[in-house]
Amino acid sequence: MAEVLVVEDNPVNSRLVESILQQAGYQVDVAEHGQRAMSMLEKGAYRLVLMDLNMPIMDGFQTIAAIREHAVFGHIPVIAVTVDTSDGIMTRVREVGFSDYIAKPYSRKELIESVRFHLGEMPD
């Protein structure tokens, strides 16, 4: 079973995140939009979700609302991954229930440190 669910509609970005996390020792699944992510969350036991905000079918804001309402997995950390770092977006990200955010472009180190922090793991 995968530990981290990456929700990203851009195949290049999803492969990059998946590769970085796998190299760090995590098992990773990828969903191309929020609706698929919800289906995968209902079937699997993930410890963390990394989610793009702008996706087709069900965007990050719609998906976080659905996740936070769910009794079984509503508590898991969900980190927004976005290119938009305006004050308005960052405020909205916090208000709607994301645990944190990572701005694109991000470094490998930044991504791994954020994942480890939200999983309660000690840094190397």
C-alpha positions as CSV (number, residue, x, y, z in Angstrom):
1,M,0.0,0.0,0.0
2,A,1.3,3.4,-0.9
3,E,2.0,6.0,1.8
4,V,1.7,9.1,-0.3
5,L,-0.9,10.1,-2.8
6,V,0.2,12.7,-5.4
7,V,-2.7,14.5,-7.0
8,E,-1.4,16.2,-10.1
9,D,-2.9,16.5,-13.7
10,N,0.5,17.4,-15.4
11,P,2.2,14.1,-16.2
12,V,5.7,15.6,-16.1
13,N,5.1,17.1,-12.6
14,S,3.5,13.9,-11.3
15,R,6.4,11.8,-12.5
16,L,8.9,14.2,-11.0
17,V,7.2,14.2,-7.5
18,E,6.8,10.4,-7.7
19,S,10.5,9.9,-8.5
20,I,11.7,12.2,-5.8
21,L,9.5,10.6,-3.2
22,Q,10.4,7.1,-4.3
23,Q,14.1,7.9,-4.1
24,A,13.4,9.1,-0.5
25,G,11.9,5.7,0.3
26,Y,8.2,6.4,0.0
27,Q,5.6,4.3,-1.8
28,V,3.7,6.6,-4.0
29,D,0.4,6.5,-6.0
30,V,-0.7,9.2,-8.5
31,A,-4.2,10.5,-9.3
32,E,-4.7,12.9,-12.2
33,H,-7.5,14.9,-10.6
34,G,-9.5,15.2,-7.4
35,Q,-12.3,12.9,-8.3
36,R,-9.8,10.1,-8.9
37,A,-8.0,11.0,-5.7
38,M,-11.2,10.6,-3.7
39,S,-11.8,7.2,-5.2
40,M,-8.2,6.1,-4.3
41,L,-8.5,7.5,-0.8
42,E,-11.6,5.5,-0.2
43,K,-9.8,2.3,-1.3
44,G,-6.4,2.9,0.3
45,A,-4.8,3.9,3.5
46,Y,-2.6,6.9,2.7
47,R,-0.6,8.8,5.3
48,L,-0.3,12.0,3.3
49,V,-1.6,13.7,0.1
50,L,0.3,16.2,-2.1
51,M,-2.2,18.0,-4.2
52,D,-2.0,20.5,-7.1
53,L,-4.7,23.2,-6.9
54,N,-5.6,23.7,-10.5
55,M,-6.9,20.4,-12.1
56,P,-9.7,19.4,-14.3
57,I,-12.9,17.6,-13.1
58,M,-12.3,18.3,-9.4
59,D,-9.8,21.0,-8.4
60,G,-7.7,21.1,-5.2
61,F,-10.2,23.3,-3.4
62,Q,-13.1,21.0,-4.1
63,T,-11.1,18.0,-3.2
64,I,-9.8,19.3,0.1
65,A,-13.4,20.1,1.1
66,A,-14.5,16.5,0.3
67,I,-11.4,15.1,2.2
68,R,-12.0,17.1,5.3
69,E,-15.7,16.1,5.4
70,H,-14.8,12.4,5.3
71,A,-14.9,10.5,8.6
72,V,-12.2,7.9,7.8
73,F,-9.4,9.9,6.1
74,G,-10.4,13.5,6.8
75,H,-7.6,13.9,9.3
76,I,-4.6,13.1,7.1
77,P,-2.2,15.9,6.1
78,V,-2.8,17.4,2.7
79,I,-0.2,19.7,1.3
80,A,-1.1,22.0,-1.5
81,V,1.4,22.3,-4.4
82,T,0.9,25.5,-6.4
83,V,2.6,28.0,-8.6
84,D,0.4,30.7,-7.3
85,T,1.9,32.1,-4.1
86,S,-0.1,35.3,-3.9
87,D,-1.3,36.3,-0.4
88,G,-4.9,35.6,-1.4
89,I,-4.2,32.0,-2.4
90,M,-2.0,31.2,0.6
91,T,-4.7,32.5,2.9
92,R,-7.4,30.5,1.1
93,V,-5.3,27.4,1.3
94,R,-5.0,27.6,5.0
95,E,-8.7,28.6,5.5
96,V,-10.1,25.6,3.5
97,G,-8.1,23.0,5.4
98,F,-4.8,22.3,3.7
99,S,-2.1,21.4,6.2
100,D,0.6,23.3,4.3
101,Y,1.7,24.4,0.9
102,I,4.7,24.1,-1.3
103,A,5.4,26.7,-4.0
104,K,6.4,25.5,-7.5
105,P,9.1,25.4,-8.4
106,Y,10.4,23.6,-5.3
107,S,13.6,21.8,-4.5
108,R,13.9,18.1,-3.8
109,K,15.0,19.0,-0.3
110,E,12.1,21.2,0.3
111,L,9.6,18.6,-0.8
112,I,11.1,15.8,1.2
113,E,11.4,17.9,4.3
114,S,7.8,19.0,4.1
115,V,6.6,15.4,3.7
116,R,8.8,14.2,6.6
117,F,7.5,17.0,8.8
118,H,3.9,16.3,8.1
119,L,4.4,12.5,8.6
120,G,6.1,13.2,12.0
121,E,9.4,11.8,10.9
122,M,12.7,13.0,12.1
123,P,15.0,14.7,9.6
124,D,18.2,12.9,8.5
